Each structure stands twice: as structure tokens, then as C-alpha cells.
Amino acid sequence: MARIDDKKINDITEALEKIEFGSLAITIHEGEITQIDTTEKKRYPLQSKRKKHVNG
């Protein structure tokens, strides 16, 4: 296993700290980290729709 340099560790840590909802993918090529991808999701609460009740 190759040694992981501090820059890569810091970049991964920073990406993790910034994500509230989402994912982090680390691409490795020939035992070396070559890419970090983040996908962040924004979540919004659903607003309840009032149902009309009909008497009768």
C-alpha cells in the first residue's frame, strides 16, 4: 500500500466536513488516490397539503 500524503488526507477531511447530506468517492489507480468526488444533496421538508373534508 502506498503512503498517503497529508494534502490528500486534508482534502478528504475537508470534503467530509462540508457535506451534510451526500457522498464522497475516492478514486484509486495503481494504489494511489487520484481523484476525490463529492455529491451533495439539498433536502427540503415536505409541506403538508390540507385535505378538504366533505360532509355528506
PyMOL Python script that loads the backbone (N, CA, C, O; Angstrom):
from pymol import cmd

cmd.read_pdbstr("""\
ATOM      1  N   MET A   1       0.842  -1.185   0.000  1.00  0.00           N
ATOM      2  CA  MET A   1       0.000   0.000   0.000  1.00  0.00           C
ATOM      3  C   MET A   1       0.884   1.244   0.000  1.00  0.00           C
ATOM      4  O   MET A   1       1.857   1.330   0.749  1.00  0.00           O
ATOM      5  N   ALA A   2       0.536   2.191  -0.839  1.00  0.00           N
ATOM      6  CA  ALA A   2       1.314   3.422  -0.956  1.00  0.00           C
ATOM      7  C   ALA A   2       1.044   4.344   0.234  1.00  0.00           C
ATOM      8  O   ALA A   2      -0.013   4.281   0.862  1.00  0.00           O
ATOM      9  N   ARG A   3       1.991   5.173   0.520  1.00  0.00           N
ATOM     10  CA  ARG A   3       1.835   6.175   1.574  1.00  0.00           C
ATOM     11  C   ARG A   3       0.911   7.269   1.068  1.00  0.00           C
ATOM     12  O   ARG A   3       1.044   7.727  -0.067  1.00  0.00           O
ATOM     13  N   ILE A   4      -0.030   7.689   1.911  1.00  0.00           N
ATOM     14  CA  ILE A   4      -0.965   8.752   1.537  1.00  0.00           C
ATOM     15  C   ILE A   4      -0.426  10.058   2.096  1.00  0.00           C
ATOM     16  O   ILE A   4      -0.199  10.175   3.300  1.00  0.00           O
ATOM     17  N   ASP A   5      -0.219  11.044   1.224  1.00  0.00           N
ATOM     18  CA  ASP A   5       0.364  12.292   1.700  1.00  0.00           C
ATOM     19  C   ASP A   5      -0.671  13.147   2.434  1.00  0.00           C
ATOM     20  O   ASP A   5      -1.879  12.962   2.285  1.00  0.00           O
ATOM     21  N   ASP A   6      -0.165  14.077   3.222  1.00  0.00           N
ATOM     22  CA  ASP A   6      -1.011  14.916   4.067  1.00  0.00           C
ATOM     23  C   ASP A   6      -1.999  15.756   3.267  1.00  0.00           C
ATOM     24  O   ASP A   6      -3.104  16.012   3.745  1.00  0.00           O
ATOM     25  N   LYS A   7      -1.637  16.188   2.078  1.00  0.00           N
ATOM     26  CA  LYS A   7      -2.534  17.003   1.236  1.00  0.00           C
ATOM     27  C   LYS A   7      -3.806  16.221   0.912  1.00  0.00           C
ATOM     28  O   LYS A   7      -4.912  16.754   0.996  1.00  0.00           O
ATOM     29  N   LYS A   8      -3.637  14.955   0.543  1.00  0.00           N
ATOM     30  CA  LYS A   8      -4.803  14.130   0.210  1.00  0.00           C
ATOM     31  C   LYS A   8      -5.671  13.883   1.440  1.00  0.00           C
ATOM     32  O   LYS A   8      -6.898  13.946   1.356  1.00  0.00           O
ATOM     33  N   ILE A   9      -5.051  13.604   2.569  1.00  0.00           N
ATOM     34  CA  ILE A   9      -5.793  13.402   3.817  1.00  0.00           C
ATOM     35  C   ILE A   9      -6.572  14.668   4.180  1.00  0.00           C
ATOM     36  O   ILE A   9      -7.739  14.591   4.563  1.00  0.00           O
ATOM     37  N   ASN A  10      -5.931  15.823   4.060  1.00  0.00           N
ATOM     38  CA  ASN A  10      -6.593  17.095   4.369  1.00  0.00           C
ATOM     39  C   ASN A  10      -7.755  17.361   3.413  1.00  0.00           C
ATOM     40  O   ASN A  10      -8.814  17.821   3.840  1.00  0.00           O
ATOM     41  N   ASP A  11      -7.566  17.076   2.130  1.00  0.00           N
ATOM     42  CA  ASP A  11      -8.641  17.287   1.153  1.00  0.00           C
ATOM     43  C   ASP A  11      -9.841  16.389   1.451  1.00  0.00           C
ATOM     44  O   ASP A  11     -10.986  16.830   1.352  1.00  0.00           O
ATOM     45  N   ILE A  12      -9.586  15.147   1.812  1.00  0.00           N
ATOM     46  CA  ILE A  12     -10.667  14.226   2.149  1.00  0.00           C
ATOM     47  C   ILE A  12     -11.384  14.692   3.413  1.00  0.00           C
ATOM     48  O   ILE A  12     -12.614  14.698   3.465  1.00  0.00           O
ATOM     49  N   THR A  13     -10.627  15.077   4.417  1.00  0.00           N
ATOM     50  CA  THR A  13     -11.207  15.548   5.676  1.00  0.00           C
ATOM     51  C   THR A  13     -12.062  16.791   5.453  1.00  0.00           C
ATOM     52  O   THR A  13     -13.170  16.882   5.981  1.00  0.00           O
ATOM     53  N   GLU A  14     -11.560  17.743   4.679  1.00  0.00           N
ATOM     54  CA  GLU A  14     -12.319  18.967   4.385  1.00  0.00           C
ATOM     55  C   GLU A  14     -13.610  18.650   3.639  1.00  0.00           C
ATOM     56  O   GLU A  14     -14.656  19.230   3.931  1.00  0.00           O
ATOM     57  N   ALA A  15     -13.542  17.743   2.690  1.00  0.00           N
ATOM     58  CA  ALA A  15     -14.740  17.365   1.928  1.00  0.00           C
ATOM     59  C   ALA A  15     -15.773  16.739   2.856  1.00  0.00           C
ATOM     60  O   ALA A  15     -16.961  17.041   2.743  1.00  0.00           O
ATOM     61  N   LEU A  16     -15.348  15.881   3.763  1.00  0.00           N
ATOM     62  CA  LEU A  16     -16.264  15.252   4.707  1.00  0.00           C
ATOM     63  C   LEU A  16     -16.910  16.269   5.642  1.00  0.00           C
ATOM     64  O   LEU A  16     -18.093  16.161   5.964  1.00  0.00           O
ATOM     65  N   GLU A  17     -16.135  17.250   6.073  1.00  0.00           N
ATOM     66  CA  GLU A  17     -16.658  18.269   6.987  1.00  0.00           C
ATOM     67  C   GLU A  17     -17.694  19.167   6.325  1.00  0.00           C
ATOM     68  O   GLU A  17     -18.574  19.695   7.004  1.00  0.00           O
ATOM     69  N   LYS A  18     -17.603  19.349   5.015  1.00  0.00           N
ATOM     70  CA  LYS A  18     -18.509  20.248   4.294  1.00  0.00           C
ATOM     71  C   LYS A  18     -19.838  19.603   3.922  1.00  0.00           C
ATOM     72  O   LYS A  18     -20.828  20.304   3.712  1.00  0.00           O
ATOM     73  N   ILE A  19     -19.872  18.286   3.840  1.00  0.00           N
ATOM     74  CA  ILE A  19     -21.076  17.590   3.369  1.00  0.00           C
ATOM     75  C   ILE A  19     -22.032  17.354   4.528  1.00  0.00           C
ATOM     76  O   ILE A  19     -21.652  16.791   5.554  1.00  0.00           O
ATOM     77  N   GLU A  20     -23.283  17.791   4.354  1.00  0.00           N
ATOM     78  CA  GLU A  20     -24.315  17.484   5.338  1.00  0.00           C
ATOM     79  C   GLU A  20     -25.086  16.232   4.893  1.00  0.00           C
ATOM     80  O   GLU A  20     -25.313  15.320   5.689  1.00  0.00           O
ATOM     81  N   PHE A  21     -25.481  16.199   3.625  1.00  0.00           N
ATOM     82  CA  PHE A  21     -26.116  15.035   3.017  1.00  0.00           C
ATOM     83  C   PHE A  21     -25.425  14.809   1.675  1.00  0.00           C
ATOM     84  O   PHE A  21     -25.300  15.746   0.887  1.00  0.00           O
ATOM     85  N   GLY A  22     -24.990  13.628   1.407  1.00  0.00           N
ATOM     86  CA  GLY A  22     -24.374  13.359   0.115  1.00  0.00           C
ATOM     87  C   GLY A  22     -23.395  12.207   0.201  1.00  0.00           C
ATOM     88  O   GLY A  22     -23.509  11.332   1.059  1.00  0.00           O
ATOM     89  N   SER A  23     -22.426  12.224  -0.711  1.00  0.00           N
ATOM     90  CA  SER A  23     -21.455  11.137  -0.738  1.00  0.00           C
ATOM     91  C   SER A  23     -20.082  11.658  -1.157  1.00  0.00           C
ATOM     92  O   SER A  23     -19.943  12.720  -1.765  1.00  0.00           O
ATOM     93  N   LEU A  24     -19.084  10.866  -0.804  1.00  0.00           N
ATOM     94  CA  LEU A  24     -17.702  11.174  -1.157  1.00  0.00           C
ATOM     95  C   LEU A  24     -17.131   9.905  -1.795  1.00  0.00           C
ATOM     96  O   LEU A  24     -17.174   8.829  -1.199  1.00  0.00           O
ATOM     97  N   ALA A  25     -16.605  10.040  -2.997  1.00  0.00           N
ATOM     98  CA  ALA A  25     -15.993   8.904  -3.695  1.00  0.00           C
ATOM     99  C   ALA A  25     -14.502   9.175  -3.878  1.00  0.00           C
ATOM    100  O   ALA A  25     -14.100  10.244  -4.336  1.00  0.00           O
ATOM    101  N   ILE A  26     -13.707   8.202  -3.516  1.00  0.00           N
ATOM    102  CA  ILE A  26     -12.255   8.311  -3.656  1.00  0.00           C
ATOM    103  C   ILE A  26     -11.826   7.330  -4.744  1.00  0.00           C
ATOM    104  O   ILE A  26     -12.038   6.124  -4.619  1.00  0.00           O
ATOM    105  N   THR A  27     -11.224   7.850  -5.808  1.00  0.00           N
ATOM    106  CA  THR A  27     -10.761   7.009  -6.911  1.00  0.00           C
ATOM    107  C   THR A  27      -9.291   6.670  -6.696  1.00  0.00           C
ATOM    108  O   THR A  27      -8.466   7.541  -6.418  1.00  0.00           O
ATOM    109  N   ILE A  28      -8.988   5.397  -6.831  1.00  0.00           N
ATOM    110  CA  ILE A  28      -7.621   4.918  -6.635  1.00  0.00           C
ATOM    111  C   ILE A  28      -7.152   4.241  -7.918  1.00  0.00           C
ATOM    112  O   ILE A  28      -7.870   3.420  -8.489  1.00  0.00           O
ATOM    113  N   HIS A  29      -5.957   4.582  -8.367  1.00  0.00           N
ATOM    114  CA  HIS A  29      -5.366   3.997  -9.572  1.00  0.00           C
ATOM    115  C   HIS A  29      -3.961   3.527  -9.226  1.00  0.00           C
ATOM    116  O   HIS A  29      -3.121   4.312  -8.785  1.00  0.00           O
ATOM    117  N   GLU A  30      -3.719   2.252  -9.430  1.00  0.00           N
ATOM    118  CA  GLU A  30      -2.423   1.646  -9.117  1.00  0.00           C
ATOM    119  C   GLU A  30      -1.980   1.947  -7.681  1.00  0.00           C
ATOM    120  O   GLU A  30      -0.813   2.246  -7.426  1.00  0.00           O
ATOM    121  N   GLY A  31      -2.949   1.859  -6.742  1.00  0.00           N
ATOM    122  CA  GLY A  31      -2.638   2.033  -5.332  1.00  0.00           C
ATOM    123  C   GLY A  31      -2.511   3.475  -4.864  1.00  0.00           C
ATOM    124  O   GLY A  31      -2.196   3.713  -3.699  1.00  0.00           O
ATOM    125  N   GLU A  32      -2.746   4.428  -5.733  1.00  0.00           N
ATOM    126  CA  GLU A  32      -2.628   5.847  -5.381  1.00  0.00           C
ATOM    127  C   GLU A  32      -3.981   6.532  -5.501  1.00  0.00           C
ATOM    128  O   GLU A  32      -4.739   6.247  -6.428  1.00  0.00           O
ATOM    129  N   ILE A  33      -4.292   7.432  -4.572  1.00  0.00           N
ATOM    130  CA  ILE A  33      -5.504   8.240  -4.686  1.00  0.00           C
ATOM    131  C   ILE A  33      -5.288   9.213  -5.839  1.00  0.00           C
ATOM    132  O   ILE A  33      -4.338   9.996  -5.839  1.00  0.00           O
ATOM    133  N   THR A  34      -6.183   9.153  -6.820  1.00  0.00           N
ATOM    134  CA  THR A  34      -6.038  10.024  -7.984  1.00  0.00           C
ATOM    135  C   THR A  34      -7.155  11.057  -8.094  1.00  0.00           C
ATOM    136  O   THR A  34      -7.022  12.044  -8.818  1.00  0.00           O
ATOM    137  N   GLN A  35      -8.261  10.831  -7.371  1.00  0.00           N
ATOM    138  CA  GLN A  35      -9.392  11.750  -7.539  1.00  0.00           C
ATOM    139  C   GLN A  35     -10.325  11.635  -6.340  1.00  0.00           C
ATOM    140  O   GLN A  35     -10.484  10.563  -5.755  1.00  0.00           O
ATOM    141  N   ILE A  36     -10.937  12.760  -5.987  1.00  0.00           N
ATOM    142  CA  ILE A  36     -11.956  12.802  -4.945  1.00  0.00           C
ATOM    143  C   ILE A  36     -13.171  13.502  -5.546  1.00  0.00           C
ATOM    144  O   ILE A  36     -13.073  14.622  -6.046  1.00  0.00           O
ATOM    145  N   ASP A  37     -14.325  12.818  -5.490  1.00  0.00           N
ATOM    146  CA  ASP A  37     -15.573  13.394  -5.995  1.00  0.00           C
ATOM    147  C   ASP A  37     -16.570  13.506  -4.849  1.00  0.00           C
ATOM    148  O   ASP A  37     -16.716  12.584  -4.047  1.00  0.00           O
ATOM    149  N   THR A  38     -17.247  14.631  -4.782  1.00  0.00           N
ATOM    150  CA  THR A  38     -18.307  14.784  -3.792  1.00  0.00           C
ATOM    151  C   THR A  38     -19.622  15.074  -4.494  1.00  0.00           C
ATOM    152  O   THR A  38     -19.673  15.782  -5.500  1.00  0.00           O
ATOM    153  N   THR A  39     -20.661  14.520  -3.947  1.00  0.00           N
ATOM    154  CA  THR A  39     -22.011  14.793  -4.419  1.00  0.00           C
ATOM    155  C   THR A  39     -22.797  15.233  -3.199  1.00  0.00           C
ATOM    156  O   THR A  39     -22.925  14.485  -2.230  1.00  0.00           O
ATOM    157  N   GLU A  40     -23.316  16.438  -3.249  1.00  0.00           N
ATOM    158  CA  GLU A  40     -24.063  16.949  -2.108  1.00  0.00           C
ATOM    159  C   GLU A  40     -25.532  17.054  -2.464  1.00  0.00           C
ATOM    160  O   GLU A  40     -25.900  17.488  -3.555  1.00  0.00           O
ATOM    161  N   LYS A  41     -26.353  16.652  -1.526  1.00  0.00           N
ATOM    162  CA  LYS A  41     -27.795  16.725  -1.714  1.00  0.00           C
ATOM    163  C   LYS A  41     -28.349  17.826  -0.823  1.00  0.00           C
ATOM    164  O   LYS A  41     -27.928  17.988   0.323  1.00  0.00           O
ATOM    165  N   LYS A  42     -29.278  18.563  -1.354  1.00  0.00           N
ATOM    166  CA  LYS A  42     -30.005  19.560  -0.571  1.00  0.00           C
ATOM    167  C   LYS A  42     -31.366  18.968  -0.267  1.00  0.00           C
ATOM    168  O   LYS A  42     -32.075  18.538  -1.177  1.00  0.00           O
ATOM    169  N   ARG A  43     -31.731  18.942   0.979  1.00  0.00           N
ATOM    170  CA  ARG A  43     -33.007  18.353   1.365  1.00  0.00           C
ATOM    171  C   ARG A  43     -33.929  19.435   1.902  1.00  0.00           C
ATOM    172  O   ARG A  43     -33.526  20.298   2.682  1.00  0.00           O
ATOM    173  N   TYR A  44     -35.167  19.363   1.465  1.00  0.00           N
ATOM    174  CA  TYR A  44     -36.183  20.315   1.882  1.00  0.00           C
ATOM    175  C   TYR A  44     -37.360  19.547   2.460  1.00  0.00           C
ATOM    176  O   TYR A  44     -37.787  18.552   1.875  1.00  0.00           O
ATOM    177  N   PRO A  45     -37.896  19.987   3.598  1.00  0.00           N
ATOM    178  CA  PRO A  45     -39.032  19.274   4.181  1.00  0.00           C
ATOM    179  C   PRO A  45     -40.273  19.422   3.305  1.00  0.00           C
ATOM    180  O   PRO A  45     -40.492  20.462   2.682  1.00  0.00           O
ATOM    181  N   LEU A  46     -41.081  18.362   3.269  1.00  0.00           N
ATOM    182  CA  LEU A  46     -42.331  18.414   2.529  1.00  0.00           C
ATOM    183  C   LEU A  46     -43.321  19.284   3.283  1.00  0.00           C
ATOM    184  O   LEU A  46     -43.404  19.231   4.510  1.00  0.00           O
ATOM    185  N   GLN A  47     -44.066  20.080   2.541  1.00  0.00           N
ATOM    186  CA  GLN A  47     -45.108  20.881   3.163  1.00  0.00           C
ATOM    187  C   GLN A  47     -46.406  20.116   3.050  1.00  0.00           C
ATOM    188  O   GLN A  47     -46.808  19.726   1.954  1.00  0.00           O
ATOM    189  N   SER A  48     -47.060  19.900   4.162  1.00  0.00           N
ATOM    190  CA  SER A  48     -48.314  19.151   4.166  1.00  0.00           C
ATOM    191  C   SER A  48     -49.395  19.915   3.443  1.00  0.00           C
ATOM    192  O   SER A  48     -49.557  21.123   3.621  1.00  0.00           O
ATOM    193  N   LYS A  49     -50.131  19.192   2.624  1.00  0.00           N
ATOM    194  CA  LYS A  49     -51.273  19.792   1.936  1.00  0.00           C
ATOM    195  C   LYS A  49     -52.499  19.507   2.779  1.00  0.00           C
ATOM    196  O   LYS A  49     -52.728  18.372   3.197  1.00  0.00           O
ATOM    197  N   ARG A  50     -53.277  20.532   3.023  1.00  0.00           N
ATOM    198  CA  ARG A  50     -54.505  20.349   3.801  1.00  0.00           C
ATOM    199  C   ARG A  50     -55.538  19.653   2.934  1.00  0.00           C
ATOM    200  O   ARG A  50     -55.802  20.057   1.802  1.00  0.00           O
ATOM    201  N   LYS A  51     -56.113  18.602   3.490  1.00  0.00           N
ATOM    202  CA  LYS A  51     -57.151  17.865   2.769  1.00  0.00           C
ATOM    203  C   LYS A  51     -58.499  18.476   3.117  1.00  0.00           C
ATOM    204  O   LYS A  51     -58.792  18.758   4.279  1.00  0.00           O
ATOM    205  N   LYS A  52     -59.303  18.674   2.096  1.00  0.00           N
ATOM    206  CA  LYS A  52     -60.650  19.206   2.299  1.00  0.00           C
ATOM    207  C   LYS A  52     -61.573  18.046   2.633  1.00  0.00           C
ATOM    208  O   LYS A  52     -61.657  17.066   1.892  1.00  0.00           O
ATOM    209  N   HIS A  53     -62.248  18.169   3.738  1.00  0.00           N
ATOM    210  CA  HIS A  53     -63.233  17.153   4.128  1.00  0.00           C
ATOM    211  C   HIS A  53     -64.612  17.596   3.672  1.00  0.00           C
ATOM    212  O   HIS A  53     -65.047  18.720   3.922  1.00  0.00           O
ATOM    213  N   VAL A  54     -65.283  16.677   2.997  1.00  0.00           N
ATOM    214  CA  VAL A  54     -66.621  16.966   2.510  1.00  0.00           C
ATOM    215  C   VAL A  54     -67.620  16.217   3.390  1.00  0.00           C
ATOM    216  O   VAL A  54     -67.539  14.998   3.545  1.00  0.00           O
ATOM    217  N   ASN A  55     -68.552  16.959   3.957  1.00  0.00           N
ATOM    218  CA  ASN A  55     -69.607  16.334   4.773  1.00  0.00           C
ATOM    219  C   ASN A  55     -70.736  15.896   3.863  1.00  0.00           C
ATOM    220  O   ASN A  55     -71.161  16.643   2.981  1.00  0.00           O
ATOM    221  N   GLY A  56     -71.210  14.702   4.076  1.00  0.00           N
ATOM    222  CA  GLY A  56     -72.398  14.337   3.356  1.00  0.00           C
ATOM    223  C   GLY A  56     -72.362  13.020   2.836  1.00  0.00           C
ATOM    224  O   GLY A  56     -73.319  12.582   2.197  1.00  0.00           O
TER     225      GLY A  56
END
""", "prot")
cmd.dss("prot")
cmd.show_as("cartoon", "prot")
cmd.util.cbc("prot")
cmd.orient("prot")
